[in-house]
């Protein structure tokens, strides 16, 4: 709303793809938060999910900032969106051991 796409940007597939990636992350984040209590998602797992989502969102904000067609207003908004997630090595290790490593050998690629 504060820095909408120009008519040329609205026709630029590369620009729209970046905007779409950012929008998708916001929607997925909302769905995850809405369902976290319903599915009893552990806070550590939820925080670890948002760790990667914050990194991904910041990456797309930087990509939009760096586009040659980005306006000054868009660039200013993008800088506000770039954040570093709160990292926690203990949380990461817990999620890895209790959720990720337990999945080893659960799935086989079709031959």
N, CA, C and O atoms as a GROMACS GRO file, in nm:
protein
  444
    1UNK      N    1   0.082  -0.120   0.000
    1UNK     CA    2   0.000   0.000   0.000
    1UNK      C    3   0.086   0.126   0.000
    1UNK      O    4   0.054   0.224  -0.066
    2UNK      N    5   0.196   0.123   0.074
    2UNK     CA    6   0.279   0.243   0.085
    2UNK      C    7   0.366   0.264  -0.037
    2UNK      O    8   0.407   0.377  -0.065
    3UNK      N    9   0.396   0.157  -0.110
    3UNK     CA   10   0.483   0.168  -0.229
    3UNK      C   11   0.437   0.065  -0.332
    3UNK      O   12   0.505  -0.035  -0.355
    4UNK      N   13   0.320   0.089  -0.394
    4UNK     CA   14   0.266  -0.011  -0.487
    4UNK      C   15   0.351  -0.025  -0.613
    4UNK      O   16   0.432   0.063  -0.645
    5UNK      N   17   0.332  -0.136  -0.682
    5UNK     CA   18   0.408  -0.156  -0.808
    5UNK      C   19   0.367  -0.052  -0.912
    5UNK      O   20   0.252  -0.010  -0.921
    6UNK      N   21   0.464  -0.014  -0.990
    6UNK     CA   22   0.437   0.075  -1.103
    6UNK      C   23   0.368  -0.008  -1.212
    6UNK      O   24   0.370  -0.131  -1.206
    7UNK      N   25   0.308   0.056  -1.311
    7UNK     CA   26   0.248  -0.021  -1.421
    7UNK      C   27   0.350  -0.113  -1.490
    7UNK      O   28   0.316  -0.225  -1.529
    8UNK      N   29   0.474  -0.067  -1.504
    8UNK     CA   30   0.577  -0.151  -1.566
    8UNK      C   31   0.610  -0.270  -1.477
    8UNK      O   32   0.628  -0.381  -1.527
    9UNK      N   33   0.619  -0.249  -1.346
    9UNK     CA   34   0.648  -0.358  -1.253
    9UNK      C   35   0.535  -0.461  -1.252
    9UNK      O   36   0.559  -0.580  -1.235
   10UNK      N   37   0.413  -0.415  -1.270
   10UNK     CA   38   0.298  -0.505  -1.271
   10UNK      C   39   0.302  -0.600  -1.390
   10UNK      O   40   0.231  -0.701  -1.390
   11UNK      N   41   0.384  -0.570  -1.490
   11UNK     CA   42   0.399  -0.656  -1.607
   11UNK      C   43   0.530  -0.735  -1.604
   11UNK      O   44   0.554  -0.818  -1.691
   12UNK      N   45   0.614  -0.708  -1.504
   12UNK     CA   46   0.746  -0.770  -1.492
   12UNK      C   47   0.733  -0.899  -1.412
   12UNK      O   48   0.714  -0.895  -1.290
   13UNK      N   49   0.744  -1.013  -1.478
   13UNK     CA   50   0.726  -1.143  -1.413
   13UNK      C   51   0.827  -1.164  -1.301
   13UNK      O   52   0.792  -1.218  -1.196
   14UNK      N   53   0.951  -1.123  -1.320
   14UNK     CA   54   1.053  -1.140  -1.216
   14UNK      C   55   1.016  -1.060  -1.091
   14UNK      O   56   1.028  -1.111  -0.980
   15UNK      N   57   0.972  -0.938  -1.109
   15UNK     CA   58   0.929  -0.855  -0.997
   15UNK      C   59   0.810  -0.919  -0.926
   15UNK      O   60   0.807  -0.928  -0.803
   16UNK      N   61   0.712  -0.962  -1.004
   16UNK     CA   62   0.591  -1.022  -0.946
   16UNK      C   63   0.621  -1.153  -0.874
   16UNK      O   64   0.556  -1.184  -0.775
   17UNK      N   65   0.716  -1.228  -0.923
   17UNK     CA   66   0.753  -1.352  -0.856
   17UNK      C   67   0.807  -1.325  -0.716
   17UNK      O   68   0.772  -1.395  -0.621
   18UNK      N   69   0.890  -1.223  -0.704
   18UNK     CA   70   0.945  -1.188  -0.572
   18UNK      C   71   0.833  -1.141  -0.479
   18UNK      O   72   0.829  -1.181  -0.362
   19UNK      N   73   0.744  -1.058  -0.529
   19UNK     CA   74   0.630  -1.013  -0.447
   19UNK      C   75   0.545  -1.134  -0.407
   19UNK      O   76   0.501  -1.143  -0.292
   20UNK      N   77   0.523  -1.226  -0.500
   20UNK     CA   78   0.444  -1.346  -0.471
   20UNK      C   79   0.509  -1.433  -0.365
   20UNK      O   80   0.439  -1.489  -0.280
   21UNK      N   81   0.641  -1.447  -0.369
   21UNK     CA   82   0.711  -1.526  -0.268
   21UNK      C   83   0.692  -1.464  -0.129
   21UNK      O   84   0.668  -1.536  -0.032
   22UNK      N   85   0.701  -1.333  -0.121
   22UNK     CA   86   0.684  -1.265   0.007
   22UNK      C   87   0.540  -1.281   0.057
   22UNK      O   88   0.517  -1.311   0.174
   23UNK      N   89   0.445  -1.261  -0.031
   23UNK     CA   90   0.304  -1.275   0.007
   23UNK      C   91   0.275  -1.417   0.055
   23UNK      O   92   0.206  -1.436   0.155
   24UNK      N   93   0.328  -1.515  -0.016
   24UNK     CA   94   0.307  -1.655   0.021
   24UNK      C   95   0.361  -1.684   0.160
   24UNK      O   96   0.296  -1.754   0.238
   25UNK      N   97   0.478  -1.632   0.193
   25UNK     CA   98   0.535  -1.655   0.326
   25UNK      C   99   0.446  -1.595   0.434
   25UNK      O  100   0.430  -1.655   0.541
   26UNK      N  101   0.388  -1.478   0.408
   26UNK     CA  102   0.298  -1.416   0.507
   26UNK      C  103   0.175  -1.504   0.528
   26UNK      O  104   0.133  -1.527   0.641
   27UNK      N  105   0.117  -1.552   0.419
   27UNK     CA  106  -0.002  -1.636   0.430
   27UNK      C  107   0.030  -1.767   0.501
   27UNK      O  108  -0.045  -1.808   0.590
   28UNK      N  109   0.139  -1.832   0.465
   28UNK     CA  110   0.178  -1.956   0.533
   28UNK      C  111   0.204  -1.932   0.681
   28UNK      O  112   0.165  -2.012   0.766
   29UNK      N  113   0.269  -1.821   0.712
   29UNK     CA  114   0.294  -1.788   0.852
   29UNK      C  115   0.165  -1.773   0.930
   29UNK      O  116   0.153  -1.821   1.043
   30UNK      N  117   0.067  -1.707   0.870
   30UNK     CA  118  -0.064  -1.690   0.934
   30UNK      C  119  -0.131  -1.825   0.956
   30UNK      O  120  -0.185  -1.851   1.063
   31UNK      N  121  -0.128  -1.911   0.855
   31UNK     CA  122  -0.189  -2.044   0.868
   31UNK      C  123  -0.120  -2.127   0.976
   31UNK      O  124  -0.186  -2.197   1.053
   32UNK      N  125   0.011  -2.119   0.982
   32UNK     CA  126   0.086  -2.193   1.084
   32UNK      C  127   0.046  -2.146   1.223
   32UNK      O  128   0.022  -2.227   1.312
   33UNK      N  129   0.040  -2.014   1.241
   33UNK     CA  130   0.002  -1.960   1.371
   33UNK      C  131  -0.142  -1.997   1.410
   33UNK      O  132  -0.169  -2.028   1.526
   34UNK      N  133  -0.232  -1.993   1.312
   34UNK     CA  134  -0.371  -2.028   1.341
   34UNK      C  135  -0.386  -2.174   1.381
   34UNK      O  136  -0.473  -2.208   1.461
   35UNK      N  137  -0.302  -2.260   1.327
   35UNK     CA  138  -0.314  -2.403   1.353
   35UNK      C  139  -0.222  -2.456   1.462
   35UNK      O  140  -0.235  -2.572   1.503
   36UNK      N  141  -0.130  -2.375   1.509
   36UNK     CA  142  -0.032  -2.421   1.608
   36UNK      C  143  -0.100  -2.472   1.735
   36UNK      O  144  -0.062  -2.576   1.788
   37UNK      N  145  -0.198  -2.402   1.782
   37UNK     CA  146  -0.267  -2.444   1.905
   37UNK      C  147  -0.355  -2.566   1.878
   37UNK      O  148  -0.361  -2.657   1.961
   38UNK      N  149  -0.421  -2.568   1.764
   38UNK     CA  150  -0.508  -2.680   1.730
   38UNK      C  151  -0.430  -2.811   1.725
   38UNK      O  152  -0.474  -2.913   1.777
   39UNK      N  153  -0.313  -2.807   1.660
   39UNK     CA  154  -0.232  -2.928   1.644
   39UNK      C  155  -0.126  -2.944   1.754
   39UNK      O  156  -0.042  -3.033   1.747
   40UNK      N  157  -0.132  -2.857   1.853
   40UNK     CA  158  -0.041  -2.864   1.968
   40UNK      C  159   0.106  -2.867   1.924
   40UNK      O  160   0.184  -2.953   1.966
   41UNK      N  161   0.141  -2.771   1.841
   41UNK     CA  162   0.278  -2.758   1.793
   41UNK      C  163   0.363  -2.701   1.907
   41UNK      O  164   0.328  -2.599   1.966
   42UNK      N  165   0.472  -2.767   1.937
   42UNK     CA  166   0.560  -2.723   2.044
   42UNK      C  167   0.618  -2.585   2.012
   42UNK      O  168   0.649  -2.555   1.897
   43UNK      N  169   0.631  -2.501   2.115
   43UNK     CA  170   0.686  -2.366   2.090
   43UNK      C  171   0.823  -2.368   2.022
   43UNK      O  172   0.852  -2.284   1.938
   44UNK      N  173   0.909  -2.465   2.058
   44UNK     CA  174   1.041  -2.472   1.996
   44UNK      C  175   1.031  -2.499   1.846
   44UNK      O  176   1.105  -2.441   1.767
   45UNK      N  177   0.940  -2.587   1.808
   45UNK     CA  178   0.922  -2.618   1.667
   45UNK      C  179   0.866  -2.496   1.594
   45UNK      O  180   0.910  -2.464   1.483
   46UNK      N  181   0.771  -2.431   1.654
   46UNK     CA  182   0.712  -2.311   1.594
   46UNK      C  183   0.819  -2.202   1.576
   46UNK      O  184   0.827  -2.139   1.471
   47UNK      N  185   0.899  -2.182   1.679
   47UNK     CA  186   1.006  -2.082   1.668
   47UNK      C  187   1.108  -2.119   1.560
   47UNK      O  188   1.158  -2.032   1.490
   48UNK      N  189   1.138  -2.246   1.547
   48UNK     CA  190   1.234  -2.290   1.446
   48UNK      C  191   1.175  -2.274   1.305
   48UNK      O  192   1.248  -2.240   1.212
   49UNK      N  193   1.047  -2.297   1.290
   49UNK     CA  194   0.981  -2.274   1.161
   49UNK      C  195   0.994  -2.126   1.123
   49UNK      O  196   1.027  -2.093   1.010
   50UNK      N  197   0.967  -2.038   1.219
   50UNK     CA  198   0.974  -1.895   1.188
   50UNK      C  199   1.118  -1.848   1.172
   50UNK      O  200   1.141  -1.744   1.111
   51UNK      N  201   1.213  -1.921   1.225
   51UNK     CA  202   1.353  -1.890   1.201
   51UNK      C  203   1.381  -1.891   1.051
   51UNK      O  204   1.440  -1.797   0.998
   52UNK      N  205   1.340  -1.999   0.984
   52UNK     CA  206   1.367  -2.004   0.838
   52UNK      C  207   1.276  -1.910   0.762
   52UNK      O  208   1.315  -1.856   0.658
   53UNK      N  209   1.153  -1.889   0.811
   53UNK     CA  210   1.062  -1.800   0.738
   53UNK      C  211   1.111  -1.655   0.743
   53UNK      O  212   1.098  -1.582   0.644
   54UNK      N  213   1.165  -1.613   0.855
   54UNK     CA  214   1.220  -1.477   0.866
   54UNK      C  215   1.340  -1.463   0.771
   54UNK      O  216   1.354  -1.362   0.703
   55UNK      N  217   1.426  -1.566   0.768
   55UNK     CA  218   1.542  -1.560   0.676
   55UNK      C  219   1.496  -1.554   0.531
   55UNK      O  220   1.549  -1.476   0.452
   56UNK      N  221   1.397  -1.637   0.495
   56UNK     CA  222   1.348  -1.637   0.357
   56UNK      C  223   1.283  -1.503   0.321
   56UNK      O  224   1.307  -1.449   0.213
   57UNK      N  225   1.200  -1.450   0.412
   57UNK     CA  226   1.134  -1.323   0.384
   57UNK      C  227   1.237  -1.212   0.366
   57UNK      O  228   1.225  -1.130   0.275
   58UNK      N  229   1.339  -1.210   0.451
   58UNK     CA  230   1.444  -1.109   0.439
   58UNK      C  231   1.518  -1.122   0.306
   58UNK      O  232   1.554  -1.023   0.244
   59UNK      N  233   1.539  -1.247   0.263
   59UNK     CA  234   1.607  -1.270   0.134
   59UNK      C  235   1.525  -1.210   0.020
   59UNK      O  236   1.580  -1.145  -0.069
   60UNK      N  237   1.394  -1.232   0.022
   60UNK     CA  238   1.310  -1.177  -0.085
   60UNK      C  239   1.300  -1.024  -0.077
   60UNK      O  240   1.293  -0.957  -0.180
   61UNK      N  241   1.300  -0.970   0.044
   61UNK     CA  242   1.300  -0.824   0.058
   61UNK      C  243   1.428  -0.765   0.000
   61UNK      O  244   1.424  -0.661  -0.066
   62UNK      N  245   1.540  -0.832   0.023
   62UNK     CA  246   1.666  -0.786  -0.034
   62UNK      C  247   1.665  -0.797  -0.186
   62UNK      O  248   1.716  -0.709  -0.256
   63UNK      N  249   1.607  -0.905  -0.237
   63UNK     CA  250   1.597  -0.920  -0.383
   63UNK      C  251   1.514  -0.807  -0.442
   63UNK      O  252   1.550  -0.750  -0.545
   64UNK      N  253   1.402  -0.773  -0.378
   64UNK     CA  254   1.318  -0.665  -0.430
   64UNK      C  255   1.392  -0.532  -0.421
   64UNK      O  256   1.386  -0.450  -0.513
   65UNK      N  257   1.459  -0.510  -0.310
   65UNK     CA  258   1.537  -0.388  -0.293
   65UNK      C  259   1.639  -0.373  -0.405
   65UNK      O  260   1.662  -0.263  -0.455
   66UNK      N  261   1.700  -0.484  -0.445
   66UNK     CA  262   1.809  -0.482  -0.542
   66UNK      C  263   1.764  -0.476  -0.688
   66UNK      O  264   1.846  -0.456  -0.777
   67UNK      N  265   1.636  -0.491  -0.712
   67UNK     CA  266   1.589  -0.488  -0.852
   67UNK      C  267   1.609  -0.349  -0.911
   67UNK      O  268   1.583  -0.249  -0.844
   68UNK      N  269   1.656  -0.342  -1.035
   68UNK     CA  270   1.678  -0.212  -1.098
   68UNK      C  271   1.551  -0.126  -1.105
   68UNK      O  272   1.558  -0.004  -1.106
   69UNK      N  273   1.436  -0.192  -1.111
   69UNK     CA  274   1.311  -0.117  -1.124
   69UNK      C  275   1.252  -0.072  -0.992
   69UNK      O  276   1.152   0.000  -0.992
   70UNK      N  277   1.310  -0.112  -0.879
   70UNK     CA  278   1.254  -0.073  -0.749
   70UNK      C  279   1.260   0.078  -0.730
   70UNK      O  280   1.360   0.142  -0.758
   71UNK      N  281   1.149   0.131  -0.682
   71UNK     CA  282   1.142   0.275  -0.656
   71UNK      C  283   1.204   0.306  -0.520
   71UNK      O  284   1.228   0.216  -0.439
   72UNK      N  285   1.230   0.432  -0.495
   72UNK     CA  286   1.286   0.473  -0.365
   72UNK      C  287   1.194   0.431  -0.251
   72UNK      O  288   1.240   0.383  -0.148
   73UNK      N  289   1.063   0.449  -0.269
   73UNK     CA  290   0.968   0.411  -0.166
   73UNK      C  291   0.968   0.262  -0.140
   73UNK      O  292   0.962   0.218  -0.025
   74UNK      N  293   0.975   0.182  -0.246
   74UNK     CA  294   0.981   0.036  -0.231
   74UNK      C  295   1.109  -0.005  -0.161
   74UNK      O  296   1.108  -0.093  -0.075
   75UNK      N  297   1.220   0.059  -0.198
   75UNK     CA  298   1.347   0.024  -0.136
   75UNK      C  299   1.344   0.057   0.014
   75UNK      O  300   1.396  -0.020   0.095
   76UNK      N  301   1.284   0.169   0.049
   76UNK     CA  302   1.274   0.206   0.191
   76UNK      C  303   1.191   0.104   0.268
   76UNK      O  304   1.227   0.066   0.379
   77UNK      N  305   1.081   0.058   0.209
   77UNK     CA  306   0.997  -0.042   0.274
   77UNK      C  307   1.071  -0.176   0.286
   77UNK      O  308   1.060  -0.245   0.387
   78UNK      N  309   1.146  -0.211   0.183
   78UNK     CA  310   1.221  -0.337   0.186
   78UNK      C  311   1.325  -0.338   0.298
   78UNK      O  312   1.344  -0.439   0.365
   79UNK      N  313   1.390  -0.226   0.319
   79UNK     CA  314   1.490  -0.219   0.427
   79UNK      C  315   1.425  -0.243   0.563
   79UNK      O  316   1.488  -0.299   0.653
   80UNK      N  317   1.300  -0.201   0.579
   80UNK     CA  318   1.228  -0.224   0.704
   80UNK      C  319   1.193  -0.371   0.724
   80UNK      O  320   1.170  -0.415   0.836
   81UNK      N  321   1.189  -0.447   0.615
   81UNK     CA  322   1.149  -0.588   0.621
   81UNK      C  323   1.267  -0.682   0.645
   81UNK      O  324   1.246  -0.799   0.678
   82UNK      N  325   1.386  -0.635   0.629
   82UNK     CA  326   1.503  -0.723   0.644
   82UNK      C  327   1.534  -0.739   0.792
   82UNK      O  328   1.562  -0.642   0.862
   83UNK      N  329   1.527  -0.862   0.839
   83UNK     CA  330   1.550  -0.894   0.979
   83UNK      C  331   1.634  -1.019   0.991
   83UNK      O  332   1.636  -1.104   0.901
   84UNK      N  333   1.703  -1.030   1.102
   84UNK     CA  334   1.777  -1.150   1.134
   84UNK      C  335   1.695  -1.226   1.238
   84UNK      O  336   1.655  -1.168   1.338
   85UNK      N  337   1.671  -1.355   1.216
   85UNK     CA  338   1.590  -1.429   1.313
   85UNK      C  339   1.664  -1.450   1.445
   85UNK      O  340   1.787  -1.444   1.452
   86UNK      N  341   1.586  -1.474   1.548
   86UNK     CA  342   1.644  -1.507   1.677
   86UNK      C  343   1.689  -1.652   1.670
   86UNK      O  344   1.606  -1.743   1.657
   87UNK      N  345   1.817  -1.673   1.680
   87UNK     CA  346   1.869  -1.810   1.671
   87UNK      C  347   1.891  -1.865   1.812
   87UNK      O  348   1.917  -1.791   1.907
   88UNK      N  349   1.880  -1.996   1.821
   88UNK     CA  350   1.896  -2.063   1.949
   88UNK      C  351   1.949  -2.203   1.920
   88UNK      O  352   1.876  -2.288   1.870
   89UNK      N  353   2.076  -2.225   1.950
   89UNK     CA  354   2.138  -2.354   1.920
   89UNK      C  355   2.073  -2.469   1.996
   89UNK      O  356   2.063  -2.580   1.944
   90UNK      N  357   2.030  -2.444   2.119
   90UNK     CA  358   1.964  -2.548   2.199
   90UNK      C  359   1.830  -2.585   2.134
   90UNK      O  360   1.797  -2.703   2.121
   91UNK      N  361   1.755  -2.484   2.094
   91UNK     CA  362   1.627  -2.508   2.028
   91UNK      C  363   1.648  -2.586   1.898
   91UNK      O  364   1.577  -2.682   1.870
   92UNK      N  365   1.745  -2.544   1.819
   92UNK     CA  366   1.775  -2.610   1.693
   92UNK      C  367   1.808  -2.758   1.716
   92UNK      O  368   1.757  -2.845   1.646
   93UNK      N  369   1.892  -2.785   1.814
   93UNK     CA  370   1.931  -2.923   1.843
   93UNK      C  371   1.812  -3.006   1.889
   93UNK      O  372   1.799  -3.123   1.852
   94UNK      N  373   1.725  -2.947   1.968
   94UNK     CA  374   1.606  -3.018   2.015
   94UNK      C  375   1.513  -3.051   1.898
   94UNK      O  376   1.464  -3.164   1.886
   95UNK      N  377   1.488  -2.954   1.812
   95UNK     CA  378   1.402  -2.979   1.695
   95UNK      C  379   1.465  -3.084   1.605
   95UNK      O  380   1.397  -3.172   1.554
   96UNK      N  381   1.596  -3.074   1.586
   96UNK     CA  382   1.666  -3.171   1.501
   96UNK      C  383   1.651  -3.312   1.558
   96UNK      O  384   1.616  -3.406   1.486
   97UNK      N  385   1.677  -3.328   1.686
   97UNK     CA  386   1.675  -3.463   1.746
   97UNK      C  387   1.533  -3.518   1.764
   97UNK      O  388   1.511  -3.638   1.747
   98UNK      N  389   1.438  -3.432   1.797
   98UNK     CA  390   1.303  -3.480   1.827
   98UNK      C  391   1.209  -3.485   1.707
   98UNK      O  392   1.106  -3.552   1.711
   99UNK      N  393   1.245  -3.414   1.601
   99UNK     CA  394   1.153  -3.408   1.486
   99UNK      C  395   1.219  -3.449   1.355
   99UNK      O  396   1.163  -3.529   1.280
  100UNK      N  397   1.336  -3.397   1.328
  100UNK     CA  398   1.399  -3.419   1.197
  100UNK      C  399   1.465  -3.556   1.189
  100UNK      O  400   1.434  -3.634   1.099
  101UNK      N  401   1.553  -3.586   1.282
  101UNK     CA  402   1.628  -3.712   1.273
  101UNK      C  403   1.537  -3.835   1.289
  101UNK      O  404   1.570  -3.943   1.240
  102UNK      N  405   1.425  -3.819   1.355
  102UNK     CA  406   1.330  -3.930   1.368
  102UNK      C  407   1.267  -3.967   1.234
  102UNK      O  408   1.212  -4.076   1.220
  103UNK      N  409   1.276  -3.878   1.138
  103UNK     CA  410   1.218  -3.904   1.007
  103UNK      C  411   1.312  -3.983   0.916
  103UNK      O  412   1.273  -4.024   0.806
  104UNK      N  413   1.434  -4.005   0.961
  104UNK     CA  414   1.532  -4.078   0.879
  104UNK      C  415   1.477  -4.214   0.842
  104UNK      O  416   1.424  -4.286   0.926
  105UNK      N  417   1.490  -4.249   0.716
  105UNK     CA  418   1.447  -4.376   0.660
  105UNK      C  419   1.295  -4.394   0.659
  105UNK      O  420   1.247  -4.505   0.638
  106UNK      N  421   1.219  -4.287   0.681
  106UNK     CA  422   1.073  -4.295   0.676
  106UNK      C  423   1.021  -4.292   0.533
  106UNK      O  424   0.916  -4.348   0.502
  107UNK      N  425   1.096  -4.227   0.446
  107UNK     CA  426   1.053  -4.211   0.308
  107UNK      C  427   1.159  -4.268   0.214
  107UNK      O  428   1.279  -4.253   0.237
  108UNK      N  429   1.113  -4.333   0.111
  108UNK     CA  430   1.203  -4.390   0.010
  108UNK      C  431   1.166  -4.329  -0.125
  108UNK      O  432   1.048  -4.318  -0.159
  109UNK      N  433   1.266  -4.290  -0.200
  109UNK     CA  434   1.242  -4.240  -0.334
  109UNK      C  435   1.204  -4.357  -0.424
  109UNK      O  436   1.264  -4.464  -0.415
  110UNK      N  437   1.104  -4.338  -0.510
  110UNK     CA  438   1.068  -4.446  -0.601
  110UNK      C  439   1.185  -4.478  -0.695
  110UNK      O  440   1.259  -4.389  -0.738
  111UNK      N  441   1.199  -4.604  -0.726
  111UNK     CA  442   1.310  -4.647  -0.813
  111UNK      C  443   1.281  -4.619  -0.958
  111UNK      O  444   1.363  -4.649  -1.044
   0.00000   0.00000   0.00000
